[in-house]
């Protein structure tokens, strides 16, 4: 559970032989290896994943919304261009 570099650092600290520090490190290992802590970590990871997924979904929804707006505006512009071309054609005929 503990990353290799942290574990190496903790082992180096333990090698100093300070009983209180060694006890604290052992307690730390006991805590992070406990089923309760493991479950909390699993739930935290799930929450991070769910949050990222919700953000992604919201971004996709917003992107689709804007693509729709742009498509509508493009269609309006094309209609206006066609109208302008028709007016130019009529003015040229007169």
Buried (B, 14 or more C-beta within 10 A) or exposed (E): EEEEEEEEEBEEBBEEEEEEEBEBBEEEBEEEEEEEEEEEEEEEEEEEEEEEEEEEEEEEEEEEEEEEEEEEEEEEEEEEEEEEEEEEEEEEEE
